């Protein structure tokens, strides 16, 4: 997971070490004011007051726990230690438990000490823990990808205390899901208690949910809460494929991969992340919906991987401010920033600046929904993409390709030369566009070398940005390229000023510009200054 703005984090919630504190001196005195604020059921004059549950709540979750808890396992993973510089404290999927130390929740057991012949340094190892649950009697277990991604050895601990060896079946980084399977010869028969996914009768917001998992290595821990919201976007790569469920049942590090159940004991989600200023539970957790988890698990069991549709475009959400800038206030969807050369979209004729509004008849409201709909297609299938181009609707038939892995799709920045020095360009002739707070100039050879602008990138170089302008507040900077304004390519400052005047005459308060930074296009609506 990644750092979040305002100092908050969304952290994956796999295992961590435990610091236990004695709970003493916690007695409370209740006066008349407290009694008036909480419903009390008095069984007899001799008994202590008992607090009534909220309306509609079950008197106990014990029957559910007894029924499903044998299907939930603790997952212990041994892997090669990661370099400290690659680990961000508080954001990793799990914390290291040094080999040779006791793992929380397993009193008296110790990790095996690494053998050392006295000459060859031992390879650093780390141990971590998460949760998972059986989905079949023959030993298939669902968990999170980040729990087992780098595993050299996987052990699962059952409710009855048995420790069994497991092996990786397949994992999917796009949804942070994985499937492992018990392969230990000590496992007797194929009679593991398992649970089922519920993807038909979806609970409503406000319905009860119970989670079971391995927080901080404690194992077999149940917590309860409600469904807080659906379709949460965590602003990371998984959110393009996962409309997360938000729950308020307390989950912590180590709950990763564990199930969330409805009141009938059916799995409605796989716990994956928390939102917290401290790394601990504050009642905001996120689970992968059952329908997503079940589909991914089936593909992983059958093929060891997940195959998704792909059209080969870089997209952004076409938000309300962009729509207003183009006079399309009622349009929602995604806008094409660039098209992969030779990809399915390019072959079908999709172009940069096309606004995508539906896929196979399903309306989309943002870029994540577009990605999810496209990914449902099988490679080779025809995808009907509804677009708006030059203000006119049309449908483009795209033959789906196969989506590459997320890691192969990631684009890394080019490195500087060995000496680390960049040439200083001669300052090109510049002109100000006060209405946008920009100073613009042509792209010369020195500028292309300094800012690593590819030869096929056309437009005007941003030489200066007025700090208190909308452009300044939205992060435009020196070295960015202004390549397009309101759907028209930019070749001169006159193109920019003309587009601004046209927008003013149409009564619009902003224009939509395409900025290219580090050879990656992005659309930004800019307010026109008075």
Secondary structure, DSSP 8 states (H G I E B T S, - for coil): --B-GGG-EEEE------------S------HHHHHHS-EE---TTS--EE---TT--S-SHHHHHHHGGGEEEEEEEEE---GGG--TTTSSS--B-TTSB-TT-TT-B-------SSS----EEEEEEEEEESSTT-EEEEEHHHHTTEEEEEEE-TTS-EEEEEEEEEETTTTEEEEEE--TTS-TT------B--SS---TT-EEEEEE-GGG--SEEEEEEEEEEEE--SSGGGGT--EEEE-S---TT-TT-EEE-TTS-EEEEEEEEEESSSS-SS-EEEEEHHHHHHHHHHHHHHSS---EE--EEEEEE-HHHHHHTT-TT--EEEEEEE-TTSHHHHHT--TT-EEEEETTEE-SSHHHHHHHHHTS-TT-EEEEEEEETTEEEEEEEE-EE---HHHH--------TT----------EEEETTTTEEEE---HHHHHHHT--TT--SEEEEEE-TTSHHHHTT--TT-EEEEETTEE--SHHHHHHHHHHHHHTT-SEEEEEEEETTEEEEEEEE---
